[in-house]
Amino acid sequence: MKSWTQSRIDKWLDKRIPSNNSYQMDVNNTFILPTRFGWAVTGLMTCLFILGTNYQNNVILMFCYFVFALLLLALFHSYTNFVQYNISFRPIDNCFANQHVQLSLQLSHKPNRSSLHSLSNIAIYSNHYPLYEYLENGSNTIAVCSLARGRHQLNRISIESIFPFGLFRCWSHLTVPGQFFVFPSPVPCRLKLRQQQSQGKTGHQTSVLVTSEDLQGIRDYRDSDPIHHVSWKHFAKGQGLLSKDFSERSAISGWLHFIDYFTENVEHALGEITFQILELSNQDANFGFSIGNQQIMPGSGMQHQQRCLEAVALYRHKQALQSINKFDSAKTGDQ
């Protein structure tokens, strides 16, 4: 749970730095304060200034004025350098629970920046994830962390720079727009696929032999050939019984039920069902998917795979049990 103070800060940041795909650093989204070294120099110069004033020591006072001018120069260049940058975030790709979330961004700068500011560097970090890396001009891909399965949105990501002398720190807190899914880690297992029967009942079936309409040629008739494969044209010409030879392929189709993989270890079972979804999709199988109280009609292709994986990622076992218990209670009451 967030504290009251953190919640107020987040609301203030949402108003001051709204979520966007691209951020140009400017006065509205940039913060600047001295670093620890900068505060130490400021405190030391304050003490020396008081000492020089009390003892009317012009050498000490001149040294304090020089350092104060250096601090103002560093403050100006720190801000001027930081507002030269532009950061653009790309959509985050879905991943699996055993993988790190990959954050992709583009770092660019204004074309008219000075050669002095080209020596600077920008670091990216987060208070929510173990992350601290320096960015390069151009495209950057950063491994943030691994997350549990589900639908996620990254917390605010921060960037900072202490150019030129490490006396001042410029930073900004940026929101990474968009949501992404983390799917369970695939666990290899044996396929358990049901074929839907005409009566509405289901039975275990691993594959169905499908005959295509592509005619390969003519061959001698066999007792096991269906009657509609007989070439009556050749029979009428007195060439005997011949059969049309069609190309055949083994195509997998049916229904994938999470209950067939369910064990006490729910996450392990979700990993197995994820593996089967990926395998069936790679084989271009036409399959339906049932998990909890959600059913996805038979289909194939990448969109169908994405829908099934999203259903697995969002599965909540307790909610599914509650729905089943309510259904059983209502059914018992009707009886």
C-alpha positions as CSV (number, residue, x, y, z in Angstrom):
1,M,0.0,0.0,0.0
2,K,1.2,3.5,-0.9
3,S,1.6,6.0,1.9
4,W,-0.5,9.1,2.0
5,T,2.5,11.2,1.1
6,Q,3.5,9.1,-1.8
7,S,0.0,9.1,-3.2
8,R,-0.1,12.9,-3.1
9,I,3.2,13.1,-4.8
10,D,2.1,10.7,-7.5
11,K,-1.1,12.8,-8.1
12,W,1.0,16.0,-8.3
13,L,3.4,14.4,-10.8
14,D,0.5,13.1,-12.9
15,K,-0.7,16.7,-13.3
16,R,2.7,18.3,-13.8
17,I,4.1,15.6,-16.1
18,P,1.2,13.9,-17.9
19,S,1.7,10.5,-19.5
20,N,3.0,10.7,-23.1
21,N,4.9,8.6,-25.6
22,S,7.5,11.3,-26.1
23,Y,9.0,13.8,-23.6
24,Q,11.0,17.0,-24.5
25,M,12.9,18.1,-21.4
26,D,11.9,21.6,-20.4
27,V,11.2,23.8,-17.4
28,N,7.8,22.1,-16.7
29,N,9.2,18.6,-16.2
30,T,12.7,19.2,-15.0
31,F,13.9,19.4,-11.4
32,I,17.3,20.6,-10.3
33,L,19.0,20.6,-6.9
34,P,22.7,20.4,-5.7
35,T,24.2,17.0,-5.3
36,R,25.8,15.9,-2.0
37,F,29.0,17.3,-3.3
38,G,27.3,20.5,-4.3
39,W,25.7,20.9,-0.8
40,A,29.1,20.3,0.8
41,V,30.7,23.0,-1.3
42,T,27.8,25.4,-0.6
43,G,28.1,24.8,3.1
44,L,31.8,25.2,3.1
45,M,31.6,28.5,1.2
46,T,29.0,29.8,3.6
47,C,31.3,29.1,6.5
48,L,34.2,30.7,4.8
49,F,32.1,33.8,3.9
50,I,31.1,34.2,7.5
51,L,34.7,33.8,8.6
52,G,36.0,36.3,6.0
53,T,33.3,38.8,6.9
54,N,34.0,38.6,10.6
55,Y,37.8,39.0,10.1
56,Q,37.5,41.3,7.1
57,N,39.8,39.0,5.1
58,N,39.5,40.0,1.4
59,V,41.3,36.9,0.1
60,I,38.8,34.6,1.7
61,L,35.9,36.8,0.4
62,M,37.3,36.8,-3.1
63,F,37.6,33.1,-3.0
64,C,34.0,32.7,-1.9
65,Y,32.8,35.0,-4.7
66,F,34.8,32.9,-7.2
67,V,33.3,29.7,-6.0
68,F,29.8,31.2,-5.9
69,A,30.2,32.3,-9.6
70,L,31.4,28.8,-10.4
71,L,28.2,27.4,-8.8
72,L,26.0,29.7,-10.8
73,L,27.8,28.7,-14.0
74,A,27.4,25.0,-13.2
75,L,23.7,25.5,-12.4
76,F,23.2,27.2,-15.8
77,H,25.0,24.6,-17.8
78,S,23.4,21.7,-15.9
79,Y,19.9,22.9,-16.8
80,T,20.9,24.0,-20.4
81,N,22.4,20.6,-21.1
82,F,19.5,18.6,-19.6
83,V,16.7,20.4,-21.6
84,Q,18.5,19.5,-24.9
85,Y,17.3,15.9,-24.6
86,N,14.1,14.2,-25.9
87,I,13.0,10.7,-24.9
88,S,10.5,8.6,-26.8
89,F,9.2,5.3,-25.4
90,R,8.2,2.4,-27.6
91,P,5.4,0.0,-26.7
92,I,6.5,-2.7,-24.3
93,D,6.4,-6.3,-25.8
94,N,4.6,-9.0,-23.9
95,C,6.9,-11.5,-22.2
96,F,7.0,-14.6,-20.0
97,A,7.4,-14.7,-16.2
98,N,11.0,-16.1,-16.5
99,Q,12.0,-13.2,-18.7
100,H,13.0,-9.6,-18.0
101,V,10.6,-6.8,-19.2
102,Q,12.4,-5.0,-22.0
103,L,12.0,-1.3,-22.0
104,S,12.8,0.3,-25.4
105,L,13.3,4.0,-25.8
106,Q,14.9,6.5,-28.2
107,L,17.2,9.2,-26.8
108,S,17.8,12.2,-29.0
109,H,18.9,15.8,-28.6
110,K,18.4,19.2,-30.3
111,P,20.6,19.6,-33.4
112,N,22.0,22.9,-32.3
113,R,23.5,21.9,-29.0
114,S,27.0,23.0,-28.2
115,S,30.0,20.7,-28.4
116,L,30.5,21.1,-24.6
117,H,27.2,19.6,-23.9
118,S,28.0,16.6,-26.2
119,L,30.3,15.4,-23.4
120,S,27.4,14.8,-21.0
121,N,25.5,11.6,-20.3
122,I,22.1,10.7,-19.1
123,A,21.3,7.9,-16.6
124,I,18.0,6.1,-16.2
125,Y,16.9,4.6,-12.9
126,S,13.9,3.7,-10.9
127,N,12.9,3.8,-7.2
128,H,10.7,0.7,-7.9
129,Y,13.0,-1.6,-9.8
130,P,16.7,-2.5,-9.4
131,L,17.7,-0.3,-12.4
132,Y,20.5,2.1,-13.1
133,E,22.1,2.4,-16.5
134,Y,23.6,5.1,-18.7
135,L,21.8,5.8,-22.0
136,E,23.4,6.2,-25.4
137,N,22.2,8.5,-28.1
138,G,19.8,6.7,-30.3
139,S,18.0,3.4,-29.6
140,N,18.3,1.8,-26.1
141,T,16.9,-1.5,-24.8
142,I,16.9,-1.9,-21.1
143,A,16.1,-5.1,-19.1
144,V,14.0,-3.8,-16.2
145,C,13.1,-6.8,-14.1
146,S,11.0,-10.0,-14.2
147,L,7.4,-9.7,-13.1
148,A,4.6,-12.1,-12.0
149,R,2.1,-13.1,-14.6
150,G,-0.8,-10.7,-15.3
151,R,-1.4,-7.3,-16.9
152,H,1.1,-4.7,-15.9
153,Q,2.1,-1.1,-16.4
154,L,5.5,0.1,-15.4
155,N,5.9,2.6,-12.6
156,R,7.5,5.9,-13.3
157,I,11.0,5.8,-14.7
158,S,13.5,8.6,-13.8
159,I,16.4,10.1,-15.8
160,E,19.2,12.2,-14.3
161,S,22.4,14.1,-15.2
162,I,25.1,15.7,-13.0
163,F,26.9,17.4,-15.9
164,P,29.2,19.3,-15.8
165,F,31.0,19.2,-12.5
166,G,28.8,17.0,-10.4
167,L,27.6,20.0,-8.4
168,F,24.0,19.9,-9.5
169,R,21.6,17.1,-10.4
170,C,18.9,17.5,-13.0
171,W,16.2,14.9,-13.1
172,S,12.7,14.1,-14.3
173,H,10.1,11.4,-13.5
174,L,8.5,10.0,-16.7
175,T,5.6,7.7,-17.1
176,V,6.0,4.8,-19.5
177,P,2.6,4.7,-21.3
178,G,0.7,1.5,-22.2
179,Q,0.1,-1.8,-20.6
180,F,1.6,-5.2,-21.4
181,F,1.0,-8.9,-20.4
182,V,3.3,-11.3,-18.6
183,F,2.5,-14.9,-19.4
184,P,3.3,-17.9,-17.3
185,S,6.6,-19.6,-18.1
186,P,6.0,-22.5,-20.5
187,V,6.3,-26.0,-18.9
188,P,6.7,-28.9,-21.4
189,C,4.0,-31.6,-21.0
190,R,1.9,-34.1,-23.0
191,L,-1.0,-32.7,-25.1
192,K,-4.5,-33.3,-23.7
193,L,-6.9,-32.1,-26.4
194,R,-10.6,-32.8,-26.4
195,Q,-12.7,-33.1,-29.6
196,Q,-16.2,-31.6,-29.4
197,Q,-18.8,-34.3,-30.2
198,S,-22.1,-33.6,-31.9
199,Q,-24.1,-34.3,-28.7
200,G,-22.1,-31.6,-26.9
201,K,-20.0,-34.1,-24.9
202,T,-16.3,-34.1,-25.0
203,G,-13.8,-36.9,-25.4
204,H,-10.0,-37.0,-25.4
205,Q,-8.6,-36.7,-28.9
206,T,-5.0,-35.9,-29.9
207,S,-5.4,-35.4,-33.6
208,V,-7.9,-35.6,-36.4
209,L,-7.0,-36.9,-39.9
210,V,-8.2,-34.3,-42.4
211,T,-8.4,-35.0,-46.2
212,S,-7.8,-32.1,-48.4
213,E,-9.4,-31.5,-51.8
214,D,-6.1,-31.7,-53.7
215,L,-6.2,-34.5,-56.2
216,Q,-2.8,-36.3,-56.5
217,G,-3.7,-38.9,-59.1
218,I,-5.5,-42.2,-59.7
219,R,-4.6,-45.6,-58.1
220,D,-6.2,-49.0,-57.8
221,Y,-9.3,-49.4,-55.7
222,R,-8.9,-50.7,-52.1
223,D,-11.7,-52.2,-50.0
224,S,-11.1,-49.5,-47.3
225,D,-11.6,-46.6,-49.8
226,P,-14.9,-44.6,-49.4
227,I,-17.3,-45.0,-52.2
228,H,-17.2,-41.3,-53.1
229,H,-13.5,-41.6,-54.0
230,V,-14.2,-44.1,-56.8
231,S,-13.5,-42.7,-60.3
232,W,-16.7,-43.6,-62.1
233,K,-15.5,-42.0,-65.3
234,H,-12.7,-44.6,-65.6
235,F,-15.2,-47.3,-64.6
236,A,-17.5,-46.3,-67.4
237,K,-14.7,-46.6,-69.8
238,G,-14.2,-50.2,-68.8
239,Q,-10.9,-49.6,-66.9
240,G,-12.1,-51.2,-63.7
241,L,-12.5,-49.8,-60.2
242,L,-10.0,-47.0,-59.6
243,S,-9.8,-44.5,-56.7
244,K,-9.0,-40.9,-56.7
245,D,-5.9,-40.3,-54.5
246,F,-6.1,-37.2,-52.4
247,S,-3.3,-35.6,-50.4
248,E,-3.7,-36.2,-46.6
249,R,-2.3,-34.3,-43.7
250,S,-2.6,-34.8,-39.9
251,A,-4.2,-31.7,-38.5
252,I,-4.8,-31.1,-34.8
253,S,-8.1,-29.6,-33.7
254,G,-10.3,-29.7,-30.7
255,W,-10.7,-28.0,-27.3
256,L,-8.0,-27.3,-24.8
257,H,-9.3,-27.3,-21.2
258,F,-7.4,-26.0,-18.2
259,I,-9.1,-28.4,-15.9
260,D,-7.3,-31.3,-17.7
261,Y,-4.0,-29.8,-16.5
262,F,-5.1,-28.6,-13.1
263,T,-3.1,-29.6,-10.0
264,E,-2.5,-28.2,-6.6
265,N,0.3,-26.1,-8.1
266,V,-1.8,-23.7,-10.1
267,E,1.1,-21.8,-11.5
268,H,2.7,-25.0,-12.8
269,A,-0.6,-26.0,-14.4
270,L,-0.8,-22.6,-16.1
271,G,2.7,-23.0,-17.4
272,E,1.7,-26.3,-19.0
273,I,-1.3,-24.9,-20.6
274,T,0.8,-22.0,-21.9
275,F,3.2,-24.5,-23.5
276,Q,0.3,-26.3,-25.2
277,I,-1.1,-23.0,-26.6
278,L,2.3,-22.1,-28.1
279,E,2.8,-25.6,-29.5
280,L,-0.7,-25.8,-31.1
281,S,-0.3,-22.3,-32.5
282,N,3.1,-23.3,-34.1
283,Q,1.3,-26.2,-35.7
284,D,-1.4,-23.9,-37.0
285,A,-4.0,-26.0,-35.2
286,N,-7.6,-25.0,-35.0
287,F,-8.5,-25.2,-31.3
288,G,-10.8,-23.7,-28.7
289,F,-9.7,-22.8,-25.1
290,S,-11.6,-23.1,-21.8
291,I,-10.3,-21.7,-18.6
292,G,-12.3,-20.9,-15.5
293,N,-15.6,-19.5,-16.6
294,Q,-14.2,-18.1,-19.9
295,Q,-14.4,-19.9,-23.2
296,I,-12.6,-18.9,-26.4
297,M,-14.1,-20.3,-29.6
298,P,-11.9,-22.4,-31.9
299,G,-9.5,-20.5,-34.1
300,S,-5.9,-20.3,-35.2
301,G,-3.3,-17.7,-35.9
302,M,-1.4,-15.2,-33.8
303,Q,-4.5,-13.3,-32.7
304,H,-6.1,-16.4,-31.4
305,Q,-2.9,-17.3,-29.6
306,Q,-2.7,-13.8,-28.1
307,R,-6.3,-14.1,-26.8
308,C,-5.6,-17.5,-25.2
309,L,-2.4,-16.3,-23.5
310,E,-4.1,-13.2,-22.2
311,A,-6.8,-15.3,-20.7
312,V,-4.1,-17.5,-19.0
313,A,-2.2,-14.4,-17.7
314,L,-5.4,-12.9,-16.2
315,Y,-6.7,-16.1,-14.7
316,R,-7.6,-15.8,-11.0
317,H,-8.0,-19.1,-9.3
318,K,-10.0,-17.8,-6.3
319,Q,-12.5,-15.9,-8.5
320,A,-12.9,-19.0,-10.7
321,L,-13.7,-21.1,-7.7
322,Q,-16.2,-18.6,-6.4
323,S,-17.9,-18.6,-9.8
324,I,-18.0,-22.4,-9.8
325,N,-19.4,-22.6,-6.3
326,K,-22.1,-20.1,-7.1
327,F,-23.1,-22.1,-10.2
328,D,-23.2,-25.3,-8.2
329,S,-25.3,-23.7,-5.5
330,A,-27.8,-22.3,-8.0
331,K,-28.0,-25.7,-9.7
332,T,-28.6,-27.4,-6.4
333,G,-31.3,-24.9,-5.5
334,D,-33.1,-25.5,-8.8
335,Q,-33.2,-29.2,-8.1
